[in-house]
């Protein structure tokens, strides 16, 4: 039985479904739930890219991340989960960030969503979910979403 569940969220439909699934699992198991968002823009790179990034745009990125986490937290509240929190990590490799965080903080279950359905799309685009499954040191639940 999992005691600590890590759920990856990015604001997508599949991630929102995963958040609801993780909340349901956490409630049923009496587990602690953490929502993790991986910020793909390293702050040191963003600071050097003045032409593309300024303080207002960085604030907008922060607001978007908070909105994505707020949706996940709402799912936890709807499932009456009270033992949950959220974290934002920065990395250029999402799958590594998720699996490394899970291992370092001793999470014993990972939940995430995916909407990759076509094998060719998977080969061309890859899949963060597939990479997490191959790197994880704990069980991984994948919540599959076909479409909205």
N, C-alpha and C positions, 0 to 999 in steps of 0.2 A: 504494500500500500504506500503510495507516495505521501511524503510529509512536506515536501517543498516543490511546488510546480512553477516553472518559468514559462511564460507565454509571450511569444514574439508578436508585436503589433506594429503596423505601418499605415493604418488608416484605410487599407483596402477592404473590399467586401469580404474576401476570404479571411483576412486577419480579424475582422470584427466577428465573424462566425466562430473563429478559433477562440476569441476572448470569451464568448458566451459558453462554449464547450469547456474551456479551462475553468471558468467560474463554477459551472455545474459539477465538474469533477472535483474541484477543491471543496465545494460544499459537501458532496457525498463522502469524501475521504477525510474531511476535517483537516485539510492541508493548508499551509500558507501558500498564497498565490502572489507572484510578482509578474507584472507586465514589463517587458523590455522593448525599448525602441532603439534601433541602431541609427544614429545620425551619420550619414555617409559623407558628410562634408567636414573634414578635419579643420578645427578652428584656426590652426596656423596657416593652412592654405587659404582659407576664406579671408583672413586678415591681409594677405598679400594680393588678393584679387580685387583690389579696390574698384576696378572698372566693372566687374560683375557683381560684387558684393559690397554693400555699404551697411551702416548700422540699421537702417530701416529694413533692409532686406533680411539681415540676420534676425532682427526682431520678428519679422514675418515667419521665418523658418521656425523660430522658437514657438511662436503662436500655433503654427501648424502641428508641431510635435505635441504641444500641450493638448490640442484639440483631439489628436489621435489617441493619446493616453486617456483623456477624459472619457472618450467613447468606451474604452476598455473598462475603465473604473465604473462607468454606468452599468455595464454588463454585470460586473461583480455585485454591485448594489442590487440590481434586479434579481440576482440569484441569492440574495441575503448572505453574501460572503462578506465578513467583516475583517478577516485576517488577510489583507492584501496591501500591496504597495506598487510603486512603479519606479523604473530607472531608465535613464537615457545614457547610452554609451556611444562613443565616437570611434568609428573604424571605417577603413575603405573596403573591408571584407565582411559582409553581414553574417555569413554562416560561421566564420571563425569567431566573431564577436559573441554570438549567441552561445556557441558550444564552450568557448573559453570561460565566459561569465558563469555558465551553468556549472562547470567543473570547479572553478575557483570558489564559488559560493555554495557548493555542495547541494545543488538542486538535483532531485532524483527523478524528475520527469519534465519533459519539454513538450509544449503544445504549440503548434503553429498551423497556419492555413496555407493553401496553395490553390492556384487556379490553372496551372499548367495541365492541359489534358491531352494535347497532341504530342506523340512521341518525337516528331520532327521538331516541333517548337521546343521541346525539352532539350534536344541535342543542340539546336542553334542558340537558344537563349540560356540554357542551363536552368537550374532550379535551386534556389536557396534551400528549400525543403530537402531536396536530395542530398545536398552537401551537408546539411545538419545531421541527417540520418547517418551518413557515413562517418562523421566525426564525433558524434555524441557519445558520452560515456554513460548515458542513462537512456531509458526508453523514451521514444518520441511518438507523440500522437499527431497525425496529420489530418486536418479538417479540410476536406476537399470541397471546392465550390465551383460549380459549372458556370454560373452567371448570376446576375442580380435577379 
